[in-house]
């Protein structure tokens, strides 16, 4: 065995004339890693991690992080085969329960336009999030805003031309909301209220020219008062009187 090792050693020297540089290369890599870490791995004046950080394991880069005021901020990106972005995720940590664990997500169509966008944050013990969907032409398709842990939220649907189609406002959870529907032209079509899961308040319908089509009132799910139906010229065509959901003769 010793003879074989001696032969290999002599052969190496005769061919290359120098000893193997593996250990030198390791030292060079280690020095480069140290230099890179020294340039990136910095602290702010309060001694908190700040800026870009690089971590190595066994002389191999294991992770890259960005810090702001001592808290991690990092980004994850996934691509289509074409090289265009498919989705990206940004994570931020912030301090003292004021605003922590914020996750914006973005999904893309292959043409580069946004497809979906979602942002979540946890603030003072309550959740807040925003969800947006887009048409492939870049126009918004729908938007859902959730505020203060379900105390109030909003949902909007858009036509592909960018005009609003439906708009719903929620207050106190799902117990009271206002819904507004639109024609594709952007003019109002219907406006009505809902309380504790039942129709409540006025309901108004419109012709596309903006004139009223019908108007009536509800209380706790039952139609009350005068129902009025209009023609497109604005003139009254019919009226009916309701009490507790029944027509009064």
Beta strands, then each sheet from edge to edge (+ up, - down):
strand 1: 42-43
strand 2: 49-57
strand 3: 60-68
strand 4: 71-79
strand 5: 85-92
strand 6: 100-108
strand 7: 114-123
strand 8: 126-134
strand 9: 140-147
strand 10: 152-158
strand 11: 164-171
strand 12: 176-182
strand 13: 188-195
strand 14: 198-206
strand 15: 212-219
strand 16: 222-230
strand 17: 236-243
strand 18: 246-247
sheet 1: 1+ 2- 3+ 4- 5+ 6- 7+ 8- 9+ 10- 11+ 12- 13+ 14- 15+ 16- 17+ 18-
end
